[in-house]
């Protein structure tokens, strides 16, 4: 039972970290797109 509990906790921790990285990536992607539009054709 303890093994299952630790597995569930580990899964939650990994999912939270993955979501955090995903949000960070999307934020950088949006900022990059904004800067690209601001510069115009190069």
Secondary structure, DSSP 8 states (H G I E B T S, - for coil): -HHHHHHHHHHHHHHHHHHHHHHHHHHHHHHHHHHHHHH---
